[in-house]
Amino acid sequence: MRCPYCGCEESKVVDSRPTDEGERIRRRRECFNCTKRFTTYEVIETTPMMVIKRDNSREPYSRQKLTKGILRACEKRPISMDQIDAVVDQVESQIQRNYEREIPSEKVGEFTLDALRSVDEVAYVRFACVYRQFQDVHTFMAELQRLIQEK
């Protein structure tokens, strides 16, 4: 594994543990050259998942794209990267359990909203604004009312 700091290809595993869902193994590594530490993840290689967009076009599922959307929703909120990674892990786990090769983008959004709701309500509402494409204040307020009633 190449060190992201100095590029050295020699490192040792300092800590290794499964993630919450048991789908991946998180490894802390230490570079032999610069002694800095970095994290890698080992995952099972699966058949690529395709996401069916609203216009019926298809694109490969991207963990980075999902993480980027969640990061935008969590901006300036007290949410750690570990929590965001846990949300992404939870969404990916649901995708793998429920779909084999293709998944509608709406389902990815629903899984993400379900995971965000338990982490941070503001991040949930921010993500819902983009995902549900609120057109006006009334639909936004309806979503807030639904969130309040669920509590």
N, C-alpha and C positions, 0 to 999 in steps of 0.2 A: 504494500500500500504506500503510495507516494505521499510524503509530508506536504501539506498545503502551505507551509511556511518557507521551507528551504528546498523542497523538491527531492530530498533524499528518499530512496526506495526501501530503506531499512528502518523498521520500527518494531516495537514489541507491544503486545497486548497487556495492558495494566489491569483492566477490569472488563468483564464480559457478563452480560445479563440479558434475559429476554425482555421485550417491551411488554406493556400492559396486556396486550391482546395475544401475546405469544407468537405473533406472525413474523417478528423480526428479532434479530439479536443485536443489541447495542454493544459496541466495543470501544473502550477508551484505549488509545494507543499513545505511545511516547516515542518520538523520533530519536534514533541513535545519534544523529548528527547534531541537531540544535536543542535537543531535550524538551522541546515544546510538546504539549499534549493536544490531541484532536480526537474527534469521535467519528466512527464509521458504523454503518448498519449493514448487516447481512440479511438478505431477503431471499425467499424462494423465487426462482425465476418462473414466471407464469406466462401464459399466452397474453399478448397485448390486449388490453381492454379498449374498446372504441366507445366514444361518447356520441350519442345521437343528439345533435343540437336542435333547437326549436324550429329551424328552417329545414330539417331533415338531412342536413349535411352531417358528415361524420369526421371526427378527429380523434387521434389517440389520446387516451387518458393521460394527464400530466399531474404528478404529485406536486411539482413546482408551481403550476398554475393554481391548484387548489390552495396551496400554502400562501401564495401571494394574495389571493382573494381574502383569505382569513386574516392575514396580516393587516390588510387595509381596513377590515372591519374592527380589528382590535387596536388600531392606532391610538396612542395616548391613553390606553387603558392599562390597569395593573395586571397584565396577563403575561406570564413568562413564555419563553420559547418552548420550554418543556410542555406547558399546557397546550400550546398551539400544535406541537408535534403529536400530543396525545389525541387532540381533536382529529387531526389528519389520519392518524392510525385507526381511530374508531370508524371514521368514514370509509377508509379503505377496507377495513375488516367487513363492514356491512356490504360493501360492493362485492367483495369476493364471495361472501356467503350467499348472496341473493342473485348474482348475475354471472354468466360465464364469459361471454365475449363482447356484448354490447349493453350499454346502459343509457337510458334517456338522461339528458342533462338535468331535467326536473328532479329525478331521483337523487342525483348527486347533491343538488341544492337542498332537498328535504333532509337527507342524511346529515348534511353540514349544519342546517338550522337546528336539528334535534341535538346534535353534539354541542353547538354553541350555547344553546339555551341554558344548559347546566353550568357552563363556565362563566358567562357574563351576559346579562340581559341587554346591555347597551350594544355590545358586539353583535348579539343576535338581531337586534332591530336594524343596525346598520347593514348587516348582510342581507336581511329580509328586504330592505329598501331596494337594493340592487337586484336581488334574485327575483323578487315578486314584481318588480318594475312598477312601483307605486306611481300612479298618474297624478294624484292630488292629495290634499291633506285628509280628506275623508277616508280614503283607503288606508292611509298611514294610521289614522286614529282608530280605525276598525282593528287593525293588527295590534295596536297597543292595548285596546280593550280586551281583545282575545287573550293576550299575554297576562293581563291583570286578572282576568277571570280564572285562568288556569292555576294561578297561585292560590 
